[in-house]
Amino acid sequence: MGIWYATREDVKRAVDSKETARTNGQIDRALETAARSVEALCHRTFAPTIATKFFDWPNDQHAAPWRLWLDANELISVSAVSSGGATISTGDVLLEPNEYGPPYNRLELNLGSSAAFGGGSTHQRDITITGLYGYRDDETSVGTAAEALDASETALDVDGPAAAAVGVGSVLRIDDERLTVTGRTMAATGQTLGGNLDARAATVTVPVASTTGFTEDEVILIDGERMLIVDIAGTNLIVKRGWDGSTLAAHIAGATVYASRTLTVTRGALGTTAAAHNTATPIHRWDPPGPVRTLCIAEVLTLLGLEQASYSVVLRAGESSGERTRDQRGIAALRNQVYDAYGRKARLRGV
């Protein structure tokens, strides 16, 4: 799969859908389709990717000899440039537009330097640029790794704050490696239930020996019942019972408390290299632009609705064609908003 701009959990919250393998597969397929649709709408990809790319020089862009238009190969930062096999110092390279980039849609040589493009035996792939390609590298620090990780492991245990802040589809960074989250399972928290719980929804206080490591909005599991932590007071977790479609049940003191803290991850994503990481290493989550994330969720909801209707929309009794047309105006307006703000436009209107 490619990079998603929303998570499975984002969609489930929007439709109030319980956690089941059947709906997970359906939502994941819709997320993949929605992400690719957003990219097609905006004529760009958003995720930060380390890559080396090659460009012709001179090219057919009729640019000044010190300027290279990148078009769809937008840069966030550059780490190495060469032309004709000769290295060009990154200090002699200007990324533009500097007033509001990244993303940067062109690379220029400092006219006050001696750097120059060209010099290769042919014009083909004369310029080589290694850098971070994409729209922006906006990140949020979400927590830490709860275990050491070698370069081949695909199960990552995280602390409570990280578990609450990431979902299936999130892009994470640990040290210099990026990882994508493809699944999650429960892990023992080291805590047990400090008292009996009855099977009433009004019983919302879960006593434990220590609440250290737990966080609001984290999902815990006791026996077969999931609970959502909504507050923490002293050594008590204040929860919403029977969460995520699970069944209210009575629980006996000493029962193990689990939390959704084991992430299944794809290693070395987006041009990075899988590496070993230490316990307590900070975890950072890459964040797509807010409206892009919102549109991705909306596209998934539309796809799910169409799938339920067998991809056919018919008028109900008493409806007019105008009423049915108005049903599409919300997402159409959102698409226009996202395109206006994030769509990559042609440099010249006349073609």
C-alpha positions in Angstrom: 0.0 0.0 0.0 1.0 3.6 -0.4 1.0 6.3 2.3 -2.4 7.2 3.7 -3.4 10.7 4.9 -5.7 9.5 7.6 -5.8 6.4 9.8 -8.2 3.5 10.2 -9.0 4.9 13.6 -9.9 8.3 12.2 -12.5 6.7 9.9 -13.9 4.4 12.7 -14.4 7.4 14.9 -16.2 9.2 12.1 -18.7 6.4 11.5 -18.7 5.1 15.1 -17.7 1.7 13.8 -16.6 -1.1 16.2 -13.3 -2.9 15.8 -13.7 -6.0 13.6 -11.4 -7.6 11.1 -14.2 -7.4 8.4 -14.6 -3.7 8.6 -10.9 -3.2 9.0 -10.3 -4.6 5.5 -13.1 -2.6 4.0 -11.8 0.6 5.5 -8.2 -0.1 4.6 -9.2 -0.6 0.9 -11.1 2.7 1.0 -8.2 4.6 2.6 -5.9 3.4 -0.1 -8.3 4.5 -2.8 -9.0 7.9 -1.1 -5.3 8.7 -0.6 -4.5 8.0 -4.3 -7.6 10.1 -5.3 -6.4 13.1 -3.2 -3.0 12.8 -4.8 -4.5 12.8 -8.3 -6.7 15.8 -7.4 -3.7 17.8 -6.1 -1.1 16.6 -8.6 1.3 15.9 -5.8 2.3 13.5 -3.1 2.7 14.8 0.4 4.8 12.4 2.4 8.5 13.2 3.0 10.7 10.7 1.0 14.4 10.5 0.9 15.5 9.9 -2.7 18.1 10.5 -5.4 16.7 11.8 -8.7 18.2 12.6 -12.0 17.4 15.6 -14.4 18.5 16.4 -17.9 20.5 19.6 -18.6 20.2 21.6 -20.7 16.5 20.7 -20.7 13.4 21.7 -22.6 12.1 24.0 -20.0 13.8 27.1 -21.5 14.9 28.1 -18.0 17.8 30.3 -17.1 21.1 28.3 -17.0 21.3 28.6 -13.2 17.7 27.4 -12.6 16.2 23.9 -12.6 12.4 23.6 -12.4 11.5 20.6 -10.3 7.8 20.4 -11.3 6.3 17.3 -9.5 9.7 16.5 -7.9 9.2 19.0 -5.1 11.9 19.3 -2.4 11.7 19.8 1.3 15.5 19.9 1.8 18.6 18.9 -0.2 21.6 17.0 1.0 23.7 16.6 -2.2 23.8 18.0 -5.7 26.1 17.2 -8.7 26.2 18.0 -12.3 28.3 16.4 -15.0 29.8 14.2 -12.3 31.1 17.2 -10.4 29.9 17.9 -6.9 28.1 21.2 -6.3 28.3 22.5 -2.7 24.9 22.7 -1.1 26.0 26.1 0.1 25.9 27.3 -3.5 22.3 25.9 -4.0 19.2 28.0 -3.4 15.8 26.4 -2.9 12.9 28.5 -4.1 10.5 30.0 -3.3 12.3 30.7 -0.1 9.6 33.1 1.1 7.0 30.4 1.8 8.6 27.0 0.9 8.8 24.1 1.5 7.7 22.7 -0.8 10.4 24.1 -3.2 9.5 23.8 -6.9 12.8 25.0 -8.3 16.6 24.8 -7.5 18.8 27.7 -8.4 22.6 28.2 -8.2 24.0 31.1 -6.3 25.1 33.6 -8.9 27.7 34.8 -6.6 29.4 31.4 -6.7 31.4 29.6 -9.4 28.9 26.7 -9.4 27.4 25.7 -12.8 25.2 23.1 -14.3 26.4 21.0 -17.3 29.8 19.5 -18.2 28.6 15.9 -18.7 29.3 13.9 -21.8 25.7 14.2 -22.7 22.7 16.2 -21.5 20.8 13.2 -20.2 20.6 12.9 -16.5 23.3 15.4 -16.1 22.1 16.8 -12.7 21.8 14.5 -9.7 19.9 15.7 -6.6 19.6 13.8 -3.3 17.3 15.2 -0.8 14.0 15.0 1.1 11.2 15.1 -1.5 7.6 15.8 -0.7 5.3 18.6 0.5 6.3 19.3 4.1 8.0 17.4 7.0 5.6 18.4 9.8 5.9 16.2 12.8 4.4 15.8 16.3 6.3 14.1 19.2 3.9 11.4 20.4 5.8 9.3 22.9 8.6 6.8 23.2 9.5 3.2 22.3 8.7 0.8 25.2 11.4 -1.7 24.1 14.6 -1.9 22.1 14.1 -2.7 18.5 16.5 -4.4 16.2 16.7 -3.8 12.4 14.5 -6.7 11.5 11.6 -6.6 14.0 8.2 -5.6 12.8 6.4 -5.5 16.2 7.0 -2.2 18.0 5.9 -1.8 21.6 5.2 1.9 22.5 4.2 3.8 25.6 0.6 4.9 26.4 0.8 8.4 24.9 2.2 7.0 21.6 -0.5 4.3 21.5 -3.2 6.9 21.9 -1.8 9.3 19.3 -1.1 6.9 16.4 -3.2 4.6 14.3 -3.1 2.1 11.4 -1.8 4.2 8.5 0.4 6.6 10.6 3.9 7.4 9.5 6.4 7.4 12.4 10.0 8.4 12.7 12.4 6.9 15.2 15.9 8.4 15.0 16.5 8.6 11.2 14.2 5.7 10.2 10.6 6.1 9.1 8.0 3.4 9.7 4.4 2.9 8.6 1.9 1.4 11.0 0.0 -1.5 9.4 -1.7 -3.1 12.4 -1.9 -3.1 16.2 -2.5 -5.6 19.0 -2.9 -5.6 22.8 0.1 -5.8 25.1 0.3 -6.4 28.9 0.8 -3.1 30.8 2.3 -4.7 33.9 -0.8 -3.6 35.8 -3.6 -5.6 37.3 -7.1 -4.7 38.3 -7.0 -3.5 41.9 -10.6 -4.3 42.8 -13.7 -6.1 41.5 -15.8 -4.5 38.7 -19.4 -5.3 38.2 -21.1 -5.4 34.7 -22.8 -1.9 35.0 -22.0 0.9 32.5 -22.2 3.3 35.5 -19.2 1.6 37.1 -16.4 3.7 35.5 -13.6 3.7 38.0 -10.9 1.1 37.3 -8.4 0.9 40.3 -4.8 0.0 39.5 -1.6 0.0 41.5 -0.1 2.8 39.4 -1.5 4.9 36.6 2.0 5.9 35.4 2.2 5.2 31.7 -1.5 5.4 31.0 -3.0 8.3 29.1 -6.4 9.7 28.2 -7.9 8.4 25.0 -6.0 5.1 25.3 -8.0 1.8 24.9 -7.4 -0.9 27.6 -8.6 -4.5 27.7 -9.7 -6.4 30.8 -10.7 -10.0 30.1 -12.9 -9.5 26.9 -14.1 -6.0 27.5 -12.5 -2.9 26.0 -12.6 0.4 27.8 -11.7 3.9 26.8 -9.7 6.0 29.3 -11.4 9.4 29.6 -9.6 10.7 32.7 -7.1 9.7 35.3 -7.4 10.4 39.1 -4.8 9.2 41.5 -4.5 5.4 41.1 -7.8 5.2 39.2 -8.5 5.1 35.5 -11.9 6.7 34.7 -13.2 4.8 31.7 -16.1 4.4 29.3 -17.2 0.8 29.6 -18.1 -1.6 26.8 -16.0 0.4 24.3 -15.6 -0.4 20.6 -18.5 -2.9 20.4 -17.2 -5.0 23.3 -19.6 -6.5 25.9 -20.0 -5.2 29.4 -18.8 -7.9 31.9 -17.9 -8.3 35.5 -14.2 -8.6 36.3 -12.3 -9.9 39.4 -9.5 -8.2 41.2 -6.1 -9.3 39.9 -7.2 -9.5 36.2 -4.4 -8.4 33.8 -4.9 -5.0 32.2 -3.8 -4.9 28.6 -3.5 -1.9 26.3 -3.3 -1.5 22.5 0.4 -0.7 22.5 2.0 -3.2 20.1 2.2 -1.8 16.6 2.9 -3.8 13.5 5.1 -1.7 11.3 6.8 -1.7 7.9 10.5 -0.9 8.4 12.7 1.5 6.4 9.8 3.4 4.8 10.0 6.4 2.5 13.6 5.9 1.5 15.0 5.4 5.0 17.0 2.4 6.2 15.9 0.0 9.0 18.2 0.3 12.0 18.3 -0.7 15.7 16.7 1.7 18.2 17.0 1.8 22.0 14.3 1.7 24.6 12.7 5.1 25.4 13.8 6.5 22.0 11.4 9.4 21.1 8.7 8.6 18.5 7.6 11.3 16.0 4.4 11.2 13.9 4.3 12.8 10.5 1.2 14.9 10.0 -0.3 15.6 6.6 -2.0 19.0 6.1 -5.3 19.1 8.1 -7.6 19.7 5.1 -6.0 16.9 3.2 -6.6 14.6 6.1 -10.2 15.7 6.4 -10.8 15.2 2.7 -9.3 11.7 2.9 -11.7 10.8 5.6 -14.6 12.3 3.7 -13.6 10.3 0.6 -13.6 7.1 2.6 -17.0 7.8 4.0 -18.3 8.4 0.5 -16.8 5.2 -0.8 -18.2 3.2 2.1 -21.6 4.6 1.5 -21.4 3.9 -2.2 -20.3 0.3 -1.5 -23.3 -0.2 0.8 -25.5 1.0 -2.1 -23.8 -1.3 -4.6 -22.3 1.9 -6.3 -25.8 3.0 -7.5 -27.6 6.0 -6.2 -31.3 6.2 -6.9 -34.0 8.6 -5.8 -36.1 7.7 -2.9 -39.9 8.2 -2.9 -40.6 11.9 -2.5 -37.1 13.1 -3.5 -36.4 15.3 -6.5 -33.2 15.2 -8.6 -32.2 18.6 -7.0 -32.4 17.1 -3.5 -30.2 14.2 -4.5 -27.7 16.6 -6.2 -27.4 18.6 -3.0 -26.1 15.5 -1.2 -22.8 15.8 -3.1 -22.2 19.5 -2.5 -20.4 19.1 0.8 -17.6 16.9 -0.5 -17.4 18.7 -3.8 -16.8 22.0 -1.8 -14.2 20.2 0.3 -12.4 18.9 -2.8 -12.4 22.4 -4.3 -11.0 23.9 -1.0 -8.2 21.3 -0.9 -7.3 21.8 -4.5 -7.2 25.6 -4.2 -5.0 25.4 -1.1 -2.8 22.3 -2.0 -3.2 21.6 -5.7 0.0 21.9 -7.7 -0.8 24.4 -10.4 0.8 24.8 -13.8 3.6 27.4 -14.0 2.0 28.7 -17.2 -1.7 28.9 -17.8 -1.4 28.9 -21.5 -0.3 25.6 -23.0 
